[in-house]
Every structure is written in structure tokens, then in C-alpha cells.
């Protein structure tokens, strides 16, 4: 079983839709949960991070962590064509892990006008 | 702005050649990472370094080595390139204060023929 599972999609939605992206993980020691966004032919960039369970909101983006279910989500409200990218969840164990991240496979999202 | 640069965007090498991929960051980050990214597999960690001359194996270190002689520079070495090492290679750096906030370079697309 992979440590982090993510549906690769692809996901295609109309502009203005609410998008839900999800990952599951297997190791309960994970403490930090990140979402990275990767545009075509670019390196990933950090979009949001959360520590432990709960929600975090940043503009149109909401990250949600449910540690009891080992499930993390990213919601995008009022999606825009500029949101078209690959979204990668990433998880870190904290402590002395030196920022070592375990990534999901990435979900390819297309928002069409 | 944090900048992570990689020596080449595209590289073509022959089987058995020794290959050097260079990465330089300009933000005095302690941690540096090398990943490879393949369709359906996401980003997989090859090696990381948390200090000059220090290195740790990631999830897939076989066939690779690394060198970090200066804080800003982290090199990935393929001792004898093989066709299964054809991939996109991404370098990243992060500060100790936020080790999971990784800044990525644009990537090097390596083809081994």
C-alpha cells in the first residue's frame, strides 16, 4: 500500500465550479499536510499547508484534514481557467524528518471557460 | 523571491555515461532535495541534504549519488546512466524554520538512449 494515495484524474470542470481534490494516507505519524500546485513545464509551488486536523482557508482555497480518517482535501471555490494545473498533496512527519515529503501522484485539473 | 536554478532544462545522454545534474539556490536554505517525477508515480525522493557534506537517502536512491560541498549547491550524479533513469528531475530547497515549505526549480528532462 502506498503511503499517500491520490486520484490522478484527470478532472475537467466548467469555470465557476467547486472543485474537490482528495488524498488518503496510511501512516498516522504524519503531522503536516501540504498542497502543491504545478503548472505545465514548471516546478511545483506550495499552495497551502495545515498542521493536524481541521480547516484552513485562503481566498478561494480551503484545505481540510481529518486525521481520524487519514483523509485530506483541497476545495477550490469559483474555479478559474488559471487554476488549471496538477495538484499534489504532500505529507510530512515533522520532528527530525528535515522536511522530507511524501507526495501523492497528483491530480490533473482543467477548468474550461 | 527564492530562486532555485537547475543547470539544464533538457539533457540527452547515452546508456553508461556519467551524468551530473546541478542545482543552485540563492536563499541560504539548509535543506536541499532531489526528486524524480514520472507519470502515474508522482514525485519520488531520491536524496536529500540537511547541511553541507551531509546527505540522506530518500525512497529511491539506487543508481544515484549526491554531493553538497557548498550550502547553495546540490548535485545529483548518475554513475552509469540507464534507460530507466529517463525522467524529469526536480531540485528543491527549504529553510529549517519551515522545512516542508519547499521551493522547486524548473526541472531537467533527462533522456537516456
Interface residues (C-beta under 8 A of the other chain):
Chain A: X6 X8 X32 X34 X41 X42 X43 X44 X45 X46 X49 X88 X90 X92 X97 X98 X99 X100 X101 X102 X103 X104 X105 X106
Chain B: X4 X31 X33 X35 X40 X41 X42 X43 X44 X45 X48 X50 X56 X58 X59 X90 X92 X94 X99 X100 X101 X102 X103 X104 X105 X106 X107
